[in-house]
Amino acid sequence: MINGEITKAINFDNAATTPPFVSVVEEINNFSKWYSSIHRGTGFKSQASSKFYDNSREKIADFVHADLEKDVVIYTKNTTESINMLSNILSKNKMNNKNVILSTDMEHHSNDLPWREKFVVDYISIDIDGRLRLDDLNAKFKKYKGKVLLVTVTGASNVTGYKNPIHEIAKIAHENDAEILVDGAQLAPHGKIHMGSHDSIHHIDYLAFSAHKMYAPFGIGVLIGPKKIFNDNSPDFQGGGTIELVTHDYIKWADTPDKNEAGTPNIMGVVALVESIKTLENIGMNYLEKYESNLVEYALSQMKRIPGIKFYINPVNNVDRVSIIPFNMEGINHLLLANILSKEAGIAVRNGCFCAQPYVQRLLNISLEEMEMRKKEPKSSHPGMVRLSFGLYNTYNEIDILVKTLSYITHNKKAYIDKYGSL
Ligand SMILES: Cc1ncc(COP(=O)(O)O)c(C=O)c1O
């Protein structure tokens, strides 16, 4: 800490990246004996590594209830790469002149920017609490009269933790002859996901998520979707591992997933993800969901008592949310508060706009005119919030330390502002 004392670190920034499970680190160690290149060698280790890599897709598909008869599990670097890959593939495949993507007002930039240059993008709006408005989804389908290709929506917001009714949205999309992508980055670590049968109107067509947010570092992400779309289109990344036959003037692409995983695959990332899924399943996703929800309830009940705390969720309606609490403290800039928590108590939180600027601007009630004026200001003075995001290993005791620290800060604001500067 700033006073030179050593303290136990508290990590309330799990929505960004979680620490690895011990089981994951151990499995990485164990697997090192077999570690070798994938699909490139006849050596025993290469065969063993390749077998593990290929079979791993079943584990991932089971975890989210995808149908491997029809779906493919493609490994990427992270959610961002998965969504970029899908946007590239779909832009090559604009069927029936459908060129509209419906994103939402509550997306992470990774589920907004990849669509902008390739499609007409419109945003489903949010209500006063910041939750998605399904009436607006229906209105947008009417407005675009059959031109919507895809609804792309976050499973759970990384700002408010609000979960979206993805199966209801899927139904509306399918009834309007469109598909749905769920950005599962904040959903996969916190609860069950059911992509479901292709025969169901509630089925999720595409799903993306990142292993580093589910206790499995080493840089792997996942994109799941119908094999057909990937087999029917050339891959966006091209090179080693993607072809069956090539001459100077001829390419025969391999089938998906190989054609969509150019270059040497990240086997250690996959080992880590498979192990983290096993550990999550052993703990039990229902248990985990309940535990994290109890942590949030407890934190909210304690934080509500601190003068000057403003929440950007409805604190009395904590349903359908993952374990995230966005807030500010009156009279103290979000960056300053995050710094004080770190330097005075070893508490890691996130502050700013969390790569979801349009959503945060709406929740903060900042008008477009004000944002226009603020464009010239330095980044450090941009509006924002502080975000707590809990993982399954966080404790009530850690929340007590946070609450005690926040109470102390709110009662000694002037002293802290004098010490750290007002920002
Ligand atoms: C909702 C959501 N979508 C997408 C992403 C991007 O994930 P990654 O950085 O792993 O690509 C994040 C990361 O915080 C997120 O919270």
The ligand as an ORCA input file, in Angstrom:
! r2SCAN-3c Opt
* xyz 0 1
  C     -19.509     -8.092    -22.557
  C     -18.122     -8.191    -23.127
  N     -17.963     -8.451    -24.436
  C     -16.762     -8.543    -24.998
  C     -15.628     -8.374    -24.262
  C     -14.307     -8.483    -24.924
  O     -13.637     -9.611    -24.402
  P     -12.128     -9.882    -24.787
  O     -11.361     -8.704    -24.319
  O     -11.808    -11.128    -24.042
  O     -12.101    -10.053    -26.253
  C     -15.725     -8.073    -22.911
  C     -14.524     -7.806    -22.104
  O     -14.564     -7.244    -21.044
  C     -17.005     -8.000    -22.325
  O     -17.163     -7.739    -21.024
*
